[in-house]
């Protein structure tokens, strides 16, 4: 191999090592990223500049609102270092923002009631609309998904939607609220009235600037058998588990792990540091903020009713 070839090969290995270190290295700086930086294209200079800033801890700028990690949790990558790839994550964020410019994905949480209109080739109008309560929201990036549940004709129906699926035509948040638990999968073993919602439900608009309401309702589960061992889960939205056998009580007590809330390394491995969250959201802050402003303007137009003249 010639001298020029060896130099090019060495430079390629160094750049590839920097690409891998972007995803696995955690920034410990207390500074926040710049929200005015626009990433319209990805080139080697911008990637190397980001790597240098993360290594030297010189990334400064305005702070992105802290509620973004709750409103847009799918923009945060998988915290597992083995699943991190900075270039893939950045390309995914660009695709997610481009998708949001075409379809309005509203703010919603587990417990919110949504109406999703998606294309269905076998439906009469080539589209279908499903209304249900969000019982689970998981995944990151383009793999983010959520589950809607509703009871139709005394039969529980659940539909899994990919949030950035091109087949989705419209997502409406009919009732914006939170629940006490992060997942509502126990509604499968609850009475039907807790999962029944009319298919022609009208949207409920909250006043501008008001916080997201928290529904602190507590339900009672049906008698056993259940789809899961709910006695092993710390459920805040369940009134009481009910009567269970001594054998199941003993197993549930043996499987308890009360020390996990004090395990700092476990929390560190399962979360993204706040400094890195600021860096991630700074890439899409300007576009997401402009979408929020346009959404608020449309909301004001919907809430305004033109008065009629009285003869």
C-alpha positions as CSV (number, residue, x, y, z in Angstrom):
1,X,0.0,0.0,0.0
2,X,1.3,3.5,-0.9
3,X,1.9,6.2,1.6
4,X,-1.1,8.2,0.4
5,X,-3.3,5.1,0.8
6,X,-2.1,4.5,4.4
7,X,-2.8,8.1,5.3
8,X,-6.4,8.0,3.8
9,X,-7.1,4.7,5.6
10,X,-5.9,6.1,8.9
11,X,-8.1,9.2,8.5
12,X,-11.1,7.0,7.7
13,X,-10.6,5.0,10.8
14,X,-10.3,8.1,13.0
15,X,-13.5,9.6,11.5
16,X,-15.4,6.4,12.0
17,X,-14.2,6.2,15.6
18,X,-15.5,9.8,16.1
19,X,-18.9,8.8,14.6
20,X,-19.2,6.0,17.1
21,X,-18.1,8.1,20.1
22,X,-21.0,10.6,19.4
23,X,-23.6,8.1,20.5
24,X,-21.8,6.3,23.3
25,X,-20.1,9.3,25.0
26,X,-22.2,11.1,27.6
27,X,-21.6,14.8,28.0
28,X,-21.1,15.9,31.6
29,X,-21.1,19.6,30.9
30,X,-23.7,21.8,32.6
31,X,-24.1,24.1,29.5
32,X,-27.0,23.9,27.1
33,X,-27.0,23.8,23.3
34,X,-27.9,26.5,20.8
35,X,-31.5,26.5,19.7
36,X,-30.9,28.7,16.6
37,X,-28.6,26.2,14.8
38,X,-30.2,24.8,11.7
39,X,-29.3,21.4,10.3
40,X,-30.5,21.4,6.7
41,X,-27.7,19.1,5.5
42,X,-25.3,16.7,7.1
43,X,-21.6,16.9,6.2
44,X,-18.4,15.8,7.7
45,X,-17.5,19.3,8.9
46,X,-20.7,19.6,11.1
47,X,-20.2,16.1,12.5
48,X,-16.6,16.7,13.4
49,X,-17.5,20.1,14.9
50,X,-20.2,18.5,17.1
51,X,-17.7,15.8,18.2
52,X,-15.2,18.5,19.1
53,X,-17.7,20.5,21.2
54,X,-18.8,17.4,23.1
55,X,-15.3,16.5,23.9
56,X,-14.3,20.0,25.0
57,X,-17.6,20.7,26.8
58,X,-18.0,24.1,25.0
59,X,-21.5,23.6,23.8
60,X,-23.4,26.7,24.9
61,X,-26.7,28.5,24.0
62,X,-30.2,29.1,25.2
63,X,-31.9,26.3,27.1
64,X,-34.7,24.3,25.4
65,X,-37.9,24.0,27.5
66,X,-37.7,21.1,29.9
67,X,-41.2,19.9,29.0
68,X,-40.0,18.8,25.6
69,X,-38.8,15.5,27.0
70,X,-42.5,14.8,28.0
71,X,-44.1,16.3,24.9
72,X,-41.7,14.7,22.4
73,X,-40.2,11.7,24.1
74,X,-39.7,9.8,20.8
75,X,-36.9,12.3,19.8
76,X,-34.7,10.9,22.6
77,X,-32.7,7.8,21.4
78,X,-32.4,4.4,23.0
79,X,-30.1,4.9,26.1
80,X,-28.4,1.5,25.6
81,X,-24.9,2.3,24.2
82,X,-25.0,-0.8,22.0
83,X,-28.0,0.7,20.1
84,X,-26.6,4.2,19.6
85,X,-25.5,5.6,16.3
86,X,-25.3,9.3,16.0
87,X,-25.7,9.5,12.2
88,X,-28.8,7.3,12.2
89,X,-30.3,9.2,15.1
90,X,-29.7,12.5,13.4
91,X,-31.2,11.4,10.1
92,X,-34.2,10.0,12.0
93,X,-34.8,13.3,13.7
94,X,-34.8,15.1,10.3
95,X,-37.3,12.6,8.9
96,X,-39.5,13.0,12.0
97,X,-39.6,16.8,11.7
98,X,-40.3,16.5,7.9
99,X,-43.2,14.1,8.7
100,X,-44.6,16.6,11.3
101,X,-44.7,19.3,8.7
102,X,-47.1,17.2,6.6
103,X,-49.3,15.8,9.4
104,X,-50.1,17.5,12.7
105,X,-49.1,15.1,15.6
106,X,-50.7,16.7,18.7
107,X,-49.5,16.6,22.2
108,X,-50.8,13.5,24.1
109,X,-50.0,11.2,26.9
110,X,-51.0,7.9,28.3
111,X,-54.6,8.3,29.3
112,X,-55.5,10.8,26.5
113,X,-58.3,10.0,24.1
114,X,-57.3,10.1,20.5
115,X,-58.9,9.7,17.1
116,X,-56.7,8.3,14.4
117,X,-57.6,8.4,10.7
118,X,-55.6,6.1,8.6
119,X,-55.8,4.8,5.0
120,X,-57.6,1.5,4.6
121,X,-57.8,0.1,1.0
122,X,-60.8,-2.1,1.9
123,X,-62.9,0.6,3.6
124,X,-65.7,2.3,1.7
125,X,-64.0,5.7,1.7
126,X,-60.5,4.2,1.6
127,X,-59.9,5.5,5.1
128,X,-60.9,4.4,8.6
129,X,-61.2,6.3,11.9
130,X,-60.6,4.7,15.3
131,X,-61.3,6.4,18.6
132,X,-59.8,5.1,21.8
133,X,-57.8,5.8,25.0
134,X,-54.0,5.6,24.8
135,X,-52.9,2.8,27.1
136,X,-49.3,2.6,26.1
137,X,-46.7,4.7,24.4
138,X,-43.2,3.3,23.7
139,X,-40.3,3.3,21.2
140,X,-38.0,6.0,20.0
141,X,-37.2,7.6,16.7
142,X,-39.1,6.3,13.7
143,X,-40.0,3.2,15.7
144,X,-42.2,5.1,18.2
145,X,-45.7,3.6,18.6
146,X,-48.8,3.9,20.7
147,X,-51.8,1.6,21.5
148,X,-55.4,2.8,21.5
149,X,-58.2,0.8,23.2
150,X,-61.9,1.0,23.0
151,X,-64.9,-1.3,23.7
152,X,-67.1,-1.8,20.6
153,X,-70.2,-4.1,20.9
154,X,-69.0,-5.4,24.2
155,X,-65.7,-6.5,22.7
156,X,-62.4,-4.9,23.6
157,X,-60.5,-3.6,20.5
158,X,-56.9,-2.5,20.6
159,X,-55.0,-1.0,17.6
160,X,-51.2,-0.4,17.5
161,X,-50.2,2.6,15.5
162,X,-46.7,3.6,14.4
163,X,-46.6,7.3,15.1
164,X,-44.7,8.2,11.9
165,X,-46.5,5.7,9.7
166,X,-47.2,7.2,6.2
167,X,-50.6,5.5,6.2
168,X,-51.8,7.8,9.0
169,X,-53.8,10.7,7.6
170,X,-54.8,12.6,10.8
171,X,-54.4,12.4,14.5
172,X,-56.8,14.3,16.8
173,X,-56.5,14.6,20.5
174,X,-60.1,14.6,21.7
175,X,-59.3,14.8,25.4
176,X,-55.9,15.8,26.7
177,X,-55.1,14.4,30.1
178,X,-52.7,12.2,32.1
179,X,-53.2,9.2,34.4
180,X,-51.4,8.1,37.5
181,X,-49.6,5.2,35.8
182,X,-47.2,5.2,32.9
183,X,-49.1,2.4,31.2
184,X,-52.8,1.5,31.3
185,X,-52.5,-2.1,30.2
186,X,-54.5,-3.2,33.2
187,X,-57.7,-1.8,31.5
188,X,-57.8,-5.2,29.7
189,X,-58.8,-6.7,33.1
190,X,-61.0,-3.8,34.1
191,X,-64.8,-3.4,33.6
192,X,-65.9,-2.2,30.1
193,X,-67.1,1.2,31.2
194,X,-63.5,2.4,31.8
195,X,-62.5,1.7,28.2
196,X,-65.7,2.6,26.4
197,X,-65.8,5.8,24.4
198,X,-68.3,7.0,21.6
199,X,-66.9,6.9,18.1
200,X,-68.4,10.3,17.4
201,X,-66.9,12.0,20.5
202,X,-66.4,15.7,20.1
203,X,-63.0,17.2,21.0
204,X,-62.6,19.0,24.3
205,X,-60.3,22.1,24.1
206,X,-58.4,23.3,27.1
207,X,-57.9,27.1,27.7
208,X,-54.6,28.3,26.4
209,X,-51.8,28.2,28.9
210,X,-53.6,25.8,31.3
211,X,-51.6,22.8,32.5
212,X,-52.4,19.3,31.4
213,X,-55.0,17.8,33.8
214,X,-54.2,14.6,35.7
215,X,-57.1,12.2,36.0
216,X,-56.6,10.5,39.4
217,X,-59.4,8.0,38.9
218,X,-58.8,4.6,40.5
219,X,-60.5,1.6,39.0
220,X,-61.3,-1.9,40.4
221,X,-60.1,-4.9,38.4
222,X,-62.3,-7.8,37.4
223,X,-61.9,-11.1,39.2
224,X,-59.1,-13.4,38.2
225,X,-57.8,-14.7,35.8
226,X,-55.8,-11.7,34.6
227,X,-53.6,-11.3,31.6
228,X,-50.7,-10.3,33.8
229,X,-49.7,-10.6,37.5
230,X,-50.8,-7.1,38.5
231,X,-50.1,-7.8,42.2
232,X,-46.4,-7.6,41.3
233,X,-46.8,-4.1,39.7
234,X,-46.9,-0.9,41.7
235,X,-50.2,0.3,40.3
236,X,-51.4,3.7,41.4
237,X,-54.6,3.9,39.4
238,X,-56.1,0.6,40.8
239,X,-58.3,0.9,43.8
240,X,-57.4,-2.5,45.1
241,X,-55.9,-5.7,43.6
242,X,-58.5,-7.9,45.2
243,X,-58.2,-11.2,46.9
244,X,-55.3,-13.4,45.7
245,X,-54.0,-16.7,46.9
246,X,-51.3,-17.0,49.6
247,X,-49.0,-18.6,47.0
248,X,-49.3,-15.6,44.7
249,X,-48.8,-13.2,47.6
250,X,-45.6,-15.1,48.6
251,X,-44.3,-15.0,45.0
252,X,-45.1,-11.3,44.6
253,X,-43.3,-10.5,47.9
254,X,-40.2,-12.6,46.8
255,X,-40.1,-10.7,43.4
256,X,-40.2,-7.3,45.0
257,X,-37.1,-5.0,44.3
258,X,-37.5,-2.0,46.5
259,X,-33.8,-1.2,46.1
260,X,-34.1,-0.3,42.4
261,X,-35.2,3.2,43.1
262,X,-31.8,3.8,44.9
263,X,-29.8,2.1,42.1
264,X,-28.1,5.1,40.5
265,X,-26.3,3.1,37.9
266,X,-29.5,1.5,36.7
267,X,-31.1,4.9,36.4
268,X,-28.1,6.1,34.5
269,X,-28.2,3.3,32.0
270,X,-31.9,3.7,31.4
271,X,-32.0,7.5,30.9
272,X,-30.4,10.1,28.7
273,X,-28.4,12.9,30.6
274,X,-30.1,16.3,30.7
275,X,-27.1,17.9,28.9
276,X,-27.4,15.5,26.0
277,X,-31.2,16.0,25.9
278,X,-30.6,19.7,25.4
279,X,-28.2,19.0,22.5
280,X,-30.7,16.7,20.8
281,X,-33.7,19.0,21.1
282,X,-31.7,22.0,20.0
283,X,-31.5,20.5,16.5
284,X,-35.3,20.5,16.1
285,X,-36.3,23.2,18.5
286,X,-36.8,26.0,16.0
287,X,-39.0,23.9,13.7
288,X,-41.0,22.4,16.5
289,X,-41.5,25.8,18.1
290,X,-42.8,27.2,14.8
291,X,-45.2,24.3,14.5
292,X,-46.5,24.9,18.0
293,X,-47.2,28.6,17.2
294,X,-49.1,27.6,14.0
295,X,-51.1,25.0,16.0
296,X,-52.1,27.6,18.6
297,X,-53.3,30.0,15.9
298,X,-55.5,27.3,14.5
299,X,-56.8,26.5,17.9
300,X,-57.8,30.1,18.4
301,X,-59.6,30.1,15.1
302,X,-61.6,27.0,16.1
303,X,-62.5,28.4,19.5
304,X,-63.7,31.7,18.0
305,X,-67.4,31.8,17.0
306,X,-68.5,34.7,14.8
307,X,-71.5,36.4,16.4
308,X,-74.7,36.5,14.3
309,X,-76.7,39.6,13.7
310,X,-80.1,39.9,15.4
311,X,-82.9,41.3,13.2
